[in-house]
């Protein structure tokens, strides 16, 4: 994407990034911090979040906040408590990037279990919706909040062997359309990005023999995520941005 963000694009903004410990989430957290944001790092593994925290501080960014959360087990009460803590400790929330994802394995549906599907649905579709519900009162305050969902090509175009992952990502896309419609007259914009093939931990699970150096790197996609999170994209809402095109 031919977009060059100004250095202070996200100055004074507070942005929550889920799945911030690795892959696209990590790259986005670092990029948002470089462009002036205070970043809230949400993920399951505390050690990974602490490494990203240290990278941000070492680069001169604002000290992030860390919320260790297992999205497969979290409840509405957990997300409400998180949102209230953000409001009390930081005072505002200007954006959310939903990068966290759960993936089991490429296999025929006969080998899937109900537990496999439920875990993927909770992390990939239900948790983003629950987080948005809990955080909506804080997002509305600023009048120009941006929420970005990370979709997936096999959720957009389901094919064999992608099972519960494809179905849960398709559910995320359906949720996105409903939420975009409901937020059409509010000060919150929501868009969905389909990254396509990218060198990430998830890609390593599905394509283990692939030459990683030939793939787009997470940093290559940051112009999309910076543009959609910043004020330059105020008019963009309810869009599916397919980075493969």
N, C-alpha and C positions, 0 to 999 in steps of 0.2 A: 504493500500500500504506500503510495507516494505522499507521506505525511511527515513533516518535521515539526515535532512539538516544541514550543518555547520551553526554556529551562524551568520557568516558574508556572508551568501549566496547571499544576495541582496545589499550588501554594495555599495554605490555610485549610485544605480539605482533609477530611478524615475518611479513610477507605478501608472497609473490611474485605479481606481476601481469604476465601476458604481453599483448603488444599495448598496452603502457602509453603509447605515444607519441601516441595519438590516440583519438578516439571514446569508447566505453564504458570502455576500459582506462585512458585518461587520467583521466576523471571518477572512476573507482573508486580509482585510486592517490591522487588528491587527497583524496577522501573518507576513505579509510582513514587517511591521514596526519593529517587533521584530527581524527580520533577516536583518536589516540594510537599508531598503528602505525608501526613502521619498515618501509618499503616497499622491495622489490627490484623495480626497473624492468627488464623484459625486452622487447626489441623489435629490429627490424632496422635502424632509422635512428637513429644516435647523436645527431644534432642534435635530433630530436624528444624523445628521452629526456632530454637535457640541459635542454631547456626545462621539462619536467615537474619535473625535479630542482630547478631554480631556483624554480619556483612553490611547491613544497613547503617549501623552506628559507625563502623570503620570507614564507610564512604562519606560520612558527614551528614547522614540523614537524621531526621527527628527520631527520638527513641520510640520504637513501636510498642504496642501492647500484644500480649500473647494470651490466646484462649485455647487451651487444649480440650478438644471435644471429639468424642467418637460419634459421628453422625449416624451410624448404624444403630445406636442405642439411645441417643438423645431424645428427650420429650419436649412437648410444648413448654413445660415449666422451665426446662433447661435453657431454651432459646429466649424465653421471656426474661429470665434472670440475666442472661448475657446482654440482651438489649438494654435492660435497666442499668447494668454495670457500665456499659458504654456511655449512656446518658449521664450517669452520676460522675464517672471518672474523667470523661473527655468532653462531654457537653454537646456533642453534635455527631452526625453521621451523614456523609455526603455521597457515599457510593458503596456498592457491594459487587465484588467479582466472585462468581461461584465457579471455582475450578475443581473442587473435590469430586472424586468419582470412585465408584466401586466396580470392579470387573472380576469375574470368576475365571472363566476359561472359554476358549473356542471349542465347542463340542455340540453333538446332536442334542436336541431338546429332551430326548429320552433319558439322558444322563444328568439333566438338571434336577434340582430339588426345590421344594417350596421355600426352604430356608435360603437357598441361593438367590432366588428371585426376590424374596422379601428384603434381603440385605441390599441388593442393588436398587430396588425401588425406594427404600428409605434414604439411601445416600444420594442417588442420582436424580430423584424427582421430589420425594416428600420433604426432605430436609431443606432444599432451596426454597420451596414454598413456605415452609414453617419459619425459616429465618426471615424471609421477606415480610411475612405477617407480623412477626414480633418487632421488626425494625422499622416498619412503615411509619409509625408516628414520629420517629426521629428523622427519617428521610424526608418527610414532608416539610419539616421546619425550614430548611434552607431554600426550598423552592426550585432547586435545580439539581436534584439528586439523580444519579445514574446507576442502574442495576444491569449487570451483564451476566447472562447465563452462557455457559460453555456447552454447546451441543456436541453432536458426534455424527459423522457421516452415515453410520449404520443405524442411527436412530432416525435420521432424515430419509434414508433409503434402506430399509431393513432387508437383510439377505440371510441365507442359511448359516447356521452354526453360531450366530451371534446372540441367540436366545434372550435371556432376561436382560442383558445389557442393552441390546437394541430396543427391546420393548420399553425399558425404563427410560431410555433417552428419548424415545418417541413420546412417552408420557410427559417428559420435561418440555418437549416442544409444544405439546397440546396445552400444558399449564401456561407456558409463555404467552400463547395467543390469548388465553382467557385473561391473564393478568394485564397484558398490554391493553386490552379493551377496557378493563376496569380502571386502569390508571390513565386513560386517555385524556381526562380532564383534570388531572392532579399534577403536582409539581415533582413527579417521579417518572423518569423515562426508563424503559426496559427494552433491551435488545438481546438477541441470541447470536453467538458466534460459533460457526462450525470450523474448527482449525484445519481439518484435513490431516494428512500424514505429517507428523512432527516427531523429532527425536525426544521421546519422553519415556518415563518408566512404564507407562501403560503400553506404549508402542513396542517396547522391548518384550512384553509378555505375549503380544499377538503376532509379532514378526521377529522372533529371536535371531534368525540368521541374516537379517537385513544389514546392509552396510550403513551404519548410522551417519557417517560423514556425508552421505549423499542426500540425506533428508533435510528439510528446513529445521532450523534450531528454534527453540522457544523464543529467543530474543528476536528472531526474524519476524515474529508475529506481534511484537509489542507496539508498532505503530497503530494497529487496529485497536488494541486494548487501551492505549493512551488516548487516541482520538475519541473513542466512545465514552471514556470516563471523564473527559475534560469538557470545558464549556464550548469548544468549537463545534460540538455535535448536539447542541441543544435542540435542534429541530429533528434529530434522528430518533425515532421511537417506534417500537413495534416491528423492527426490521430483523430479518434473518440475514446475517452476513456470512457468506460462504467463502472462506479463504482459499478454496480450491479453484475459484473462478478468477 
